[in-house]
Structure formats: C-alpha cells, structure tokens
Amino acid sequence: MNFLDKLERKFGSLAIHNIAIYIVAGQVGIWLLSFGYVNSNGSNALLERMLFDSKLVLEGEIWRVFTFPLIPPFAHPIFLIFAWYIFYMISSALESQWGAFRLNLYMLIGAILGMAAGFLLPGVPISNAIWGQTIFLAFAYLFPDFELRLFFILPVKVRWLGWIAWGYLVLIFFSNPFWQTKIFLIASVSNYFLFFTKDILQTLQSKKRIANIKAEKEKFEAEAFHTCSVCGATDKSDPDRDFRYRGETCICNVCLEKEKQAAQEEA
C-alpha cells in the first residue's frame, strides 16, 4: 500500500465528490456578481479582490486564500462556457479514474504550493490559471488519445494540446528574468510531478527495455545463421544458396558443386 492509499483510508471520508460542479457553479456565480463591480477604467473590483496577493493576505485579507479557485477565466462569455464545460469534463474524468479523494488532493496540493510560492511575489496578484492548467495536464497524461473539437470544428488529440501547454509553461519559465517567478512556476506544477513522476519513470524504463529487446532481436536477425567455410557466403548475403554441414563444417551448394566438379576432373 503506497502513501496515497494510506491517506485515502484515513481521510477519504472528507473528500468532496463531484467537486467540479461546485467549482464551476462558484465561478459562474462570481462571474455574474462581477458585473456590478466594473470600474470606470474597465477593471473589476470584485475579481481583483479575489486574486491571491501574498502582501494583502498578510495584511489581513485572508479570504483571498479561499476565493483563489473560484476566480472565473478572463475570457469572452462564449469561451467561458466552453472553458467551464472542459473543466467539468476533465475533472469528472479524473475523478472517475482516481476517485474523489485523489482529485481533491491533487487540486489542494496545486493550490497550496502555488500560493506558498506566491509569497515570493509580494504585491503581484495571482490568478488560478496555472492551477487549472495542471488539471488539464493530468487529464492529457491519463487520456492522451481523447479528442477535443478545437474551435468546435477541428478534432485534436489531447496529447498535442498537453504538449502545447507544457511548451507555453517552459517558454514563460525561460523568458521571465525573475527567479521568483521561476520558482512560482515550478511550485505551481509540482502537484503534477508528485502524482506522475513514478509513472513517467516506469514508462521510460519500460520503453527502454522494449527498445533493448527490439535491438537485440534486430541484431540476432541481422546475424547470419549459416556461413560457408570455403567462400564466406552467408544465408543473409546469399539467401538463394543452400547450406550443408559435414560435421561442424558448413559449406554452401555452390562450393559443394565446385568440389564435385573438381573431384570429377581429377578422376
């Protein structure tokens, strides 16, 4: 029994089942409420007060820790509906695969580590964008062949969208000059590596073993089984020849025929 199994046996009753419904419902509610808090400059006072800001949290705005997952995506309403649908779908799939406890734990670890690293960026508001992205990355790893309709038209396998998401994170990591931001990015995706590193290493080892077996098989198949002791022809270089054995000595039909002709001439 691994560590996660032990945790689930002890705390599994605390898990929130169908947690995606509550998160999406909360985001929809916050999004609707936010229309009454739009400032003259176009900013939204409600959403700004929900962003995680370690400096403001230390000054007493503790609610930012709990409102962190309920910040709706900053997108056009049409894309919002699509984003909420995708989030609900992938979260439900993960819950079916893992169970409610492990999904809750995955989300909780991602949020806690992201906010903990956020204390390296005091005064910098942090959304839940990367937190949500790690949930998608988990789905892409477990269901790589699942197809999504990009722009509702183009079928794309989730594995490729997952690689694009990783590419985006790597680009941010190397293009940002601040080490605090780099640590924040690493911490924000640590839940992914905590859950999948063992599986990834086992997959790589399995692929390595398969590659070694394939290489040995190809090497064996490339080696000649018969080699003429007279001319050096093999069943690989001359597949049309027949090979005979006299004791442990191998001789091909061409050399054998030459020997017969030579013996006849001497006679």
C-alpha positions as CSV (number, residue, x, y, z in Angstrom):
1,M,0.0,0.0,0.0
2,N,1.5,3.3,-1.0
3,F,1.3,6.7,0.8
4,L,-1.7,7.9,-1.2
5,D,-3.6,4.7,-0.3
6,K,-2.9,5.3,3.4
7,L,-4.0,8.9,3.2
8,E,-7.2,7.9,1.4
9,R,-8.0,5.2,4.0
10,K,-7.6,7.8,6.8
11,F,-9.1,10.9,5.2
12,G,-11.1,9.6,2.3
13,S,-14.4,10.4,4.1
14,L,-13.5,14.1,3.9
15,A,-13.4,14.2,0.1
16,I,-15.8,16.3,-1.8
17,H,-17.5,14.3,-4.5
18,N,-18.2,16.0,-7.9
19,I,-16.0,18.9,-6.8
20,A,-16.0,20.2,-10.3
21,I,-19.7,21.1,-10.1
22,Y,-19.1,23.3,-7.0
23,I,-16.1,25.0,-8.6
24,V,-17.9,25.7,-11.8
25,A,-21.1,26.8,-10.0
26,G,-19.0,29.1,-7.8
27,Q,-17.2,30.6,-10.8
28,V,-20.5,31.2,-12.6
29,G,-21.9,32.9,-9.6
30,I,-18.8,35.1,-9.1
31,W,-18.8,36.0,-12.8
32,L,-22.5,37.1,-12.7
33,L,-21.9,39.1,-9.5
34,S,-18.8,40.7,-11.0
35,F,-21.0,42.8,-13.5
36,G,-22.0,45.0,-10.6
37,Y,-18.3,45.8,-9.7
38,V,-17.0,47.1,-13.1
39,N,-15.0,50.3,-12.6
40,S,-14.9,53.2,-15.0
41,N,-11.5,52.1,-16.3
42,G,-12.8,48.7,-17.2
43,S,-11.3,46.8,-14.3
44,N,-13.4,44.6,-12.0
45,A,-13.2,45.4,-8.3
46,L,-14.7,42.0,-7.2
47,L,-12.3,39.9,-9.2
48,E,-9.4,42.0,-8.2
49,R,-10.3,41.3,-4.5
50,M,-10.4,37.6,-5.2
51,L,-6.9,37.3,-6.7
52,F,-4.2,35.9,-4.5
53,D,-1.8,38.5,-3.3
54,S,0.5,37.4,-0.5
55,K,1.1,41.0,0.6
56,L,-2.6,41.7,1.1
57,V,-3.1,38.3,2.7
58,L,-0.5,39.1,5.3
59,E,-2.3,42.4,5.8
60,G,-5.5,40.6,6.8
61,E,-7.3,39.8,3.5
62,I,-7.4,36.1,4.3
63,W,-10.4,35.4,2.1
64,R,-8.0,35.6,-0.9
65,V,-6.7,32.1,0.0
66,F,-10.2,30.6,-0.2
67,T,-11.5,32.5,-3.2
68,F,-8.5,31.5,-5.3
69,P,-10.2,28.5,-7.1
70,L,-13.4,30.4,-7.7
71,I,-11.9,33.1,-10.0
72,P,-13.6,32.7,-13.4
73,P,-11.4,32.7,-16.5
74,F,-10.9,36.1,-18.1
75,A,-12.5,35.4,-21.5
76,H,-15.4,36.2,-23.7
77,P,-18.7,34.6,-22.5
78,I,-18.8,32.1,-25.4
79,F,-15.3,30.9,-24.5
80,L,-16.2,31.0,-20.8
81,I,-19.0,28.4,-21.4
82,F,-16.6,26.2,-23.3
83,A,-13.9,26.6,-20.6
84,W,-16.3,25.6,-17.9
85,Y,-17.6,22.6,-19.9
86,I,-14.0,21.5,-20.5
87,F,-13.1,21.9,-16.8
88,Y,-16.1,20.0,-15.7
89,M,-15.5,17.2,-18.2
90,I,-11.8,16.7,-17.5
91,S,-12.3,16.9,-13.7
92,S,-15.1,14.3,-13.9
93,A,-12.9,12.1,-15.9
94,L,-10.1,12.4,-13.4
95,E,-12.5,11.7,-10.5
96,S,-13.7,8.5,-12.3
97,Q,-10.1,7.4,-12.8
98,W,-8.7,8.4,-9.4
99,G,-11.6,8.7,-7.1
100,A,-12.8,11.9,-5.3
101,F,-10.1,11.9,-2.7
102,R,-7.2,11.9,-5.0
103,L,-8.7,14.5,-7.3
104,N,-9.3,16.7,-4.2
105,L,-5.8,16.2,-3.0
106,Y,-4.3,16.9,-6.4
107,M,-6.3,20.2,-6.6
108,L,-5.4,21.1,-3.0
109,I,-1.7,20.5,-3.3
110,G,-1.6,22.5,-6.6
111,A,-3.4,25.5,-4.9
112,I,-1.3,25.4,-1.7
113,L,2.0,25.1,-3.4
114,G,1.1,27.8,-5.9
115,M,0.0,30.2,-3.1
116,A,3.0,29.3,-1.0
117,A,5.4,30.2,-3.8
118,G,3.3,33.4,-4.3
119,F,4.8,34.7,-1.1
120,L,8.0,35.2,-3.1
121,L,6.0,37.7,-5.3
122,P,4.5,40.1,-2.7
123,G,2.2,42.7,-4.3
124,V,1.8,40.6,-7.5
125,P,-1.8,39.4,-7.9
126,I,-2.0,35.7,-8.9
127,S,-4.9,34.0,-10.7
128,N,-5.7,30.3,-10.8
129,A,-4.7,29.9,-14.5
130,I,-1.7,27.7,-13.9
131,W,-3.6,25.7,-11.2
132,G,-6.4,25.0,-13.8
133,Q,-3.7,24.1,-16.4
134,T,-2.2,21.4,-14.1
135,I,-5.7,19.7,-14.0
136,F,-5.7,19.7,-17.8
137,L,-2.2,18.3,-17.9
138,A,-3.2,15.5,-15.6
139,F,-6.1,14.7,-18.0
140,A,-3.8,14.9,-21.0
141,Y,-1.4,12.4,-19.4
142,L,-4.1,9.9,-18.4
143,F,-6.3,10.3,-21.5
144,P,-3.8,11.2,-24.3
145,D,-6.0,9.9,-27.2
146,F,-9.1,11.7,-26.2
147,E,-10.2,14.1,-28.9
148,L,-11.4,17.7,-28.4
149,R,-13.0,19.8,-31.1
150,L,-10.8,22.9,-31.5
151,F,-13.0,25.9,-32.2
152,F,-15.8,23.4,-32.2
153,I,-14.6,22.0,-35.6
154,L,-11.1,20.6,-35.7
155,P,-10.6,17.2,-33.9
156,V,-7.3,17.4,-31.9
157,K,-6.0,14.7,-29.6
158,V,-5.4,15.9,-26.1
159,R,-1.8,14.7,-26.0
160,W,-0.9,17.5,-28.5
161,L,-2.7,20.2,-26.5
162,G,-0.9,18.9,-23.5
163,W,2.5,19.4,-25.2
164,I,1.5,22.9,-26.3
165,A,0.5,23.7,-22.7
166,W,3.9,22.4,-21.5
167,G,5.6,24.4,-24.2
168,Y,3.9,27.5,-23.0
169,L,5.0,27.0,-19.4
170,V,8.6,26.3,-20.5
171,L,8.5,29.5,-22.6
172,I,7.4,31.5,-19.6
173,F,10.0,29.9,-17.4
174,F,12.9,30.7,-19.7
175,S,11.7,34.1,-20.9
176,N,11.0,35.6,-17.5
177,P,14.1,37.1,-15.9
178,F,13.0,36.9,-12.3
179,W,14.0,33.8,-10.2
180,Q,10.9,34.3,-8.0
181,T,8.6,33.8,-11.0
182,K,10.6,30.7,-12.0
183,I,10.1,29.2,-8.5
184,F,6.5,30.1,-8.6
185,L,6.0,28.2,-11.9
186,I,7.9,25.2,-10.6
187,A,5.8,25.1,-7.4
188,S,2.6,25.6,-9.3
189,V,3.1,22.4,-11.4
190,S,4.6,20.4,-8.6
191,N,1.3,18.6,-7.9
192,Y,1.7,17.1,-11.4
193,F,5.1,15.8,-10.8
194,L,4.2,14.5,-7.3
195,F,1.4,12.4,-8.9
196,F,3.0,11.3,-12.1
197,T,6.8,11.2,-11.7
198,K,6.8,7.5,-10.7
199,D,4.5,6.6,-13.6
200,I,6.7,8.6,-16.0
201,L,9.9,6.9,-14.8
202,Q,8.3,3.5,-15.1
203,T,7.1,4.2,-18.6
204,L,10.5,5.4,-19.6
205,Q,12.1,2.3,-18.1
206,S,9.6,0.1,-19.9
207,K,10.2,1.8,-23.2
208,K,14.0,1.4,-22.7
209,R,13.5,-2.3,-22.0
210,I,11.3,-2.7,-25.1
211,A,13.9,-0.8,-27.2
212,N,16.7,-3.0,-25.9
213,I,14.7,-6.2,-26.6
214,K,13.9,-4.9,-30.1
215,A,17.6,-4.0,-30.7
216,E,18.7,-7.5,-29.6
217,K,16.1,-9.1,-31.8
218,E,17.2,-7.0,-34.8
219,K,20.8,-7.8,-34.1
220,F,20.0,-11.5,-33.9
221,E,18.0,-11.4,-37.1
222,A,20.8,-9.5,-38.8
223,E,23.4,-12.1,-37.9
224,A,24.0,-15.0,-40.3
225,F,22.9,-18.4,-39.2
226,H,24.9,-20.2,-41.9
227,T,28.4,-19.2,-43.1
228,C,30.2,-21.1,-45.8
229,S,33.6,-22.1,-44.5
230,V,35.0,-22.0,-48.1
231,C,33.8,-18.8,-49.7
232,G,32.3,-17.0,-46.7
233,A,28.9,-16.7,-48.2
234,T,26.0,-16.5,-45.6
235,D,22.3,-17.1,-45.6
236,K,22.0,-13.3,-45.3
237,S,24.3,-12.2,-48.1
238,D,23.2,-15.1,-50.4
239,P,19.7,-16.2,-49.4
240,D,19.3,-18.2,-52.6
241,R,22.1,-20.7,-51.7
242,D,21.6,-23.9,-49.8
243,F,24.0,-24.8,-46.9
244,R,25.1,-28.2,-45.9
245,Y,27.1,-29.5,-42.9
246,R,29.9,-32.0,-42.8
247,G,30.3,-32.5,-39.1
248,E,30.7,-28.9,-37.9
249,T,31.9,-27.6,-41.2
250,C,29.3,-25.5,-43.2
251,I,29.5,-25.4,-47.0
252,C,27.2,-23.8,-49.5
253,N,25.8,-25.6,-52.5
254,V,27.9,-23.5,-54.9
255,C,31.2,-24.6,-53.3
256,L,29.9,-28.1,-52.9
257,E,29.2,-28.3,-56.6
258,K,32.7,-26.9,-57.4
259,E,34.2,-29.6,-55.2
260,K,32.2,-32.3,-57.1
261,Q,33.4,-30.9,-60.4
262,A,37.0,-30.8,-59.3
263,A,36.8,-34.4,-58.0
264,Q,35.3,-35.5,-61.3
265,E,38.1,-33.8,-63.3
266,E,40.8,-35.4,-61.1
267,A,39.1,-38.8,-61.7
